[in-house]
Amino acid sequence: MVVYHGAETWTVGECFLDLFGLAAADPLAAYQPDFRYHLCDLSRYSDDELRGGV
């Protein structure tokens, strides 16, 4: 699970490999784990909105 609260909207895909941008031909690609993760993108909420739910 990835919890993101940055200033910008999350634009990376939902696969772990997308975070690194390795090409399939890269020698390290075979050793890079690949899995999907759940993204909880909180960037659309203000700090005050998030604090109100605590």
C-alpha positions as CSV (number, residue, x, y, z in Angstrom):
1,M,0.0,0.0,0.0
2,V,1.3,3.5,-0.9
3,V,-0.1,6.5,0.9
4,Y,0.7,9.6,-1.0
5,H,0.1,13.2,0.1
6,G,2.3,15.2,-2.2
7,A,1.5,18.6,-3.7
8,E,0.9,17.1,-7.2
9,T,-1.3,14.3,-8.3
10,W,0.3,10.8,-8.4
11,T,1.2,10.0,-12.0
12,V,3.2,6.8,-11.7
13,G,1.4,3.5,-12.6
14,E,0.2,1.1,-10.1
15,C,3.0,-1.5,-10.6
16,F,6.2,-1.5,-8.6
17,L,8.3,-1.7,-11.8
18,D,6.8,1.6,-13.0
19,L,8.6,3.4,-10.2
20,F,11.9,2.6,-11.7
21,G,11.4,2.7,-15.4
22,L,13.7,-0.2,-16.2
23,A,13.4,-1.4,-19.8
24,A,12.8,-5.1,-20.3
25,A,16.2,-5.4,-22.0
26,D,18.0,-3.9,-18.9
27,P,20.1,-6.7,-17.3
28,L,18.7,-5.8,-13.8
29,A,15.0,-6.1,-14.9
30,A,15.0,-9.8,-14.3
31,Y,15.9,-9.2,-10.6
32,Q,13.5,-6.4,-10.0
33,P,10.3,-7.6,-8.2
34,D,7.1,-6.7,-9.9
35,F,3.8,-6.5,-8.2
36,R,0.8,-4.2,-8.1
37,Y,0.2,-2.0,-5.1
38,H,-2.9,-0.2,-3.7
39,L,-2.5,3.6,-4.0
40,C,-4.2,5.9,-1.5
41,D,-3.7,9.3,-3.2
42,L,-4.6,12.0,-0.6
43,S,-3.3,14.8,-2.7
44,R,-6.8,15.9,-3.6
45,Y,-7.5,16.6,0.0
46,S,-6.3,19.7,1.9
47,D,-4.4,19.3,5.2
48,D,-7.5,20.7,7.0
49,E,-9.8,18.1,5.5
50,L,-7.4,15.3,6.5
51,R,-7.0,16.6,10.0
52,G,-10.8,16.8,10.4
53,G,-11.0,13.0,10.0
54,V,-8.6,12.2,12.7
